[in-house]
């Protein structure tokens, strides 16, 4: 009887952690998801503490199981893009999502090793939070990075979002993990832990009362055109022509300070667009005094051949066209990493291989008659996942930035939680930078956000409509824009060094 019970006990640990990971991802979509994730993490730490006597291999496997449950639920929409839209083999698509989840989970599991080696330390919660921050940072950089589904963006519906303008999203992550550990410590030192939890939340709310940016000039009028075109029509020339005609017609219906169409709304390469189209739209910009921002496929001359780019073209009254080429490309979605071309050819996987834009591209200048121009930093698709890169671009810009604009096409991911996930990311970026944001999408969520990240107005998903709204530009820089992740990474590194010294001493 002892052997079956032992085996059952071990299997139940795997199932429980897999379920907790899935639950952690599911509650992120709820109105108070950022709050709910904290007690769930406390249960995870409790379960992992029970496994401390076990081998390092089993401990790593249990942490990996928790991460796999989390990322499989959070990233399942990638299957839609690969299989339903991209035409990849269903088994291969499923395996790809599983392997990506496994890779992402490795960072989670590595961070939890702090529990194994510092279980009895009074600063175990701080060390766990520090290691989690370091792992999240590395997840955003290694192999070009994929920091999607971090704990920070969920804090927009949680207690710690207001620290983001000062120390960024990683600071939110630090406080989430530390607070969840303090909840676990209530059994051992209830008074100290209660004081710690309430003081941390109170100080965060107090710190969030500061204002680091201020309104700049008069509000601008904006029109965001949501075409709602299926991605499966991208290889249909007649459908593409109808899509281009729709956007051109909608652009001309009403003038505005700024009119935006989504990422690759003109899905043909720039030189293959209908003859004279961009000149025609430039003339409309001149006569209507409207600034236009157009998503299309750009072309750039490489070392040996012409390469394509994911491009935004800006047309302003009586000025030269503006051009922004996407910098941070999606691995396997927009470029093929070195060493993987053989795999793509062997399995006939339909993937793009775009050229990368330069990092120091100027902001888009929105011209206004008899008023100061407004400068907007452009991001395309998942570039707004990388908060530190956006902060660096704003910090290094020779012209002040007053507005964030994200152009995206989430038709790749069907009716999934991907649009709401990216909306939360955009909200965190606005909060970190203190700047309002515009999201122009094909299928949704098209939205306008205030400088505090709160949604001002949106369009319903999967509808063909235009959002007409005014938005107030802001000027100035938050502490996070000035410092980036340096403070929170320095704190985390110092804590881990201190913890290592204490561990070796005792």
Buried (B, 14 or more C-beta within 10 A) or exposed (E): EEEEEEEEEEEEBBEBBBEBBBBBBBBBBEEEBBBBBBBBBBBBBBBBEEBEEBEEEBBBBBBBBBBBBBBBBBBBBBBBBBBBBBEBBEEEBBEBBBEBBBBBBBBBBBBBBBBBBBEEBEBBBBBBBBBBBBBBBBBBEEEBBBBBBBBBBBBBBBBBBBBBBBBBBBBBBBBBBBBBBBBBBBEEEEEEBBEBBEEBBEEBEEEBEEEBBEBBBBBBBBBBBBBBBBBEBBEEEEBBEEBBEBBBEBBBEEBBBBBBBBBBBBBBBBEEBEEEBBEEBBEBBBEBBBBBBBBBBBBBEEEEEEBBBBBBBBBBBEBEBBBBBBBBBBBBBBBBEEEBEEEBEEEEBEBBEBBBBEEEBBBBBBBBEEEEBBBBBBBBBBBBBBBBBBBBBBBEBEEBBBBBBBBBBBBBBBEBBBBBBBBBBBBBBBBBBBBBBBBBBBBBBBBBBBBBBEBBBBBEBBEBBBBBBBBBBBBBBBBBBEBBBEBBBEBBEEBBEBBEEBEEEE
